[in-house]
Amino acid sequence: MTRWNPYAAASWLLASLALLLAGCVDRYLPPVISSPQTYLVVDGFINLRGVTTVRLSRSRSLSTPTSPVEINASVSIRDETGTSYPLFEQGGGISTGTGTYISDYLTLSPTHQYQLRLRTAAGREYASDLVAGKLTPAIDQLSWASELNGVQVYLDAHDPAGATGYYRWTYQETWAFHSEYQSGYEYVNNQVQLRYEDIYHCWRSENSTAIKLSTTTGLSQDVVAKFPLTLLPGNSEKLGTRYSILVQQYAQTPEEYAYWDNLRKNTESLGTLFDPLPSQLSGNVHGLTDASELVLGYVGATSVTERRLFIDRSELPAANHFLTGYENCLPLDTVLLKNVPFYFSFQGSLPVYAIYGIGGGLLGYTGGATDCVDCRSRGTNVRPSFW
């Protein structure tokens, strides 16, 4: 007689219940995910000392891969006296609009108030609140230190007039790198010939995405000291040859700082039970055609100051080993002359160097995958003007 085993019975019951529940679960898609409602998104600020760039787009559902841009709009800067400065769409046209609008180089007085006015191609009008202009002080210094968890980039700034108080930063990183293999040949018109374009040395750039803010209002002086701007892992491929970071600094009003700080909390501080709950962003752009329409974005009025820092591989500890991005590249193939047309026409590979026999005769070439030979697949071989 088989004895009753309560533990085996419990395990069987739980497994059966799990299978039953799995078959009954329906996928739940909240209405917001597939909602057809889209909201105007205004991304940019009024530059008191330079070119103002504003990007207009529409919010999208989670199932839509890209945000649609708002083309063929009329956009302008206006001060409290009614003086207007137009912005023009880059590549603007009936079917070639980009949704990005730029002004001429402007020098605007910080003693005035400014707003952005716009009218869409559908005839709907919007305006940002009038905001006071603020001039941004210079960045005093960018520095870096090699630490246990990587290379930390720091920023120092101050306002001798004590009028800033609220700071925001963005930055662009650029780094030099080279492909795994250096190709001396190319396959053109069914034949291998010498390559004259350098596809071995390249550069790559990325814009920052993290929201970087700081306030000095609780300090005795308007000084930002050793602000940790970004941390690069100790083995980052960005540091393998030469690295550059160009930092932009913006002065903000208390209201603009609050908007960006709320946006930072909504995007960077979610995921655990102890994080703050997301809240609706209250920007300063409003619908004039329909005052109840939700518009996303905050348009401030400030100048921008910049500073660049370089870090060379030779300045880092010699023992450091860096990723290259080519760790998965396979060894080169040997391609005999008779196989050259097939291999380089259909294999998605490039010739790297020639193979000669003992008597000096050409036997063939080595070939490698394009992604491992042509650095342009990961960047550009056009040397930056500041390099």
Buried (B, 14 or more C-beta within 10 A) or exposed (E): EEEEEEEEEEEEEEEEEEEEEEEEEEEEEEEEEEEEEBBBBBBBBBBBBBEBBBBBBBBBBEEEEEBEBBBBBBBBBBBEEEEEBEBEBBEBEEEEBBBBBBBEEBEBEBEBBBBBBBBBEEEBBBBBBBBBBBBBBEBBEBEBEBEEEBBBBBBBBBBEEEEBBBBBBBBBBBBBBBBBBBBBBBBEEEEBEEBEEBBBBBBBEEEBEEBBBBBBEEEEEBBBBEBEBBEBEBEBBBBBBBBBBBBBBBBBBEBBBBBBBBBBBBEEEEEEEEEEEEEEBEBBBBBEEEEEEBBBBBBBBBBBBEBBBBBEBEEBEEEBEBEBBBEEBEEBBEBEEEBBEEBBEEBEBBBBBBBEEEEEEEEBBBBBBBBBBBBBEBBEBEEEEEE
